[in-house]
Amino acid sequence: MINQQQALGFKNRLRDRATQLREEVQRTRERSLQETPANIADRARDNEDDSFADLIIDTNLAEMDRDVMELRMIDSALQRISAGTYGECIDCAQPIVTARLEAEPTAERCVTCQELYEKTHASVRTPSL
């Protein structure tokens, strides 16, 4: 398990990342408000205007969706820190090795359980080890 000092370090890292993600979401949102299909089409002046505008809007939405998903993972990790269960696998209750937490501070499963989870819950949105 991780000690109090390590937990504090992870907590600070997670909070810093959450702040960064919130700023990215805000910037992307502001950019999206400016990148309406009409504005993009006016700038592009191409036969593929509508497709290009749709692609930009879809990309912005995908970026925000990705960032919001990561924010949820961070919130979950911060809750586990507060509850004293951070660094403990949510499936088998065994400790998650510190090197894994260093690489992925939001990890909620040990490597073995994560591999099993990915095999049984395969999805485009599931990050791999």
Buried (B, 14 or more C-beta within 10 A) or exposed (E): EBEEEBBEBBBEBBEEBBEEBEEBBEEBEEEBEEBEBEEBBEEBEEEEBEEBBEEBBEEBEEBBEBBEEBBEBBEBBBEBBEEEBBBBBBBEEEBBEBEBBEEBBBBBBBBEBBEBBBEEEEEEEEEEE
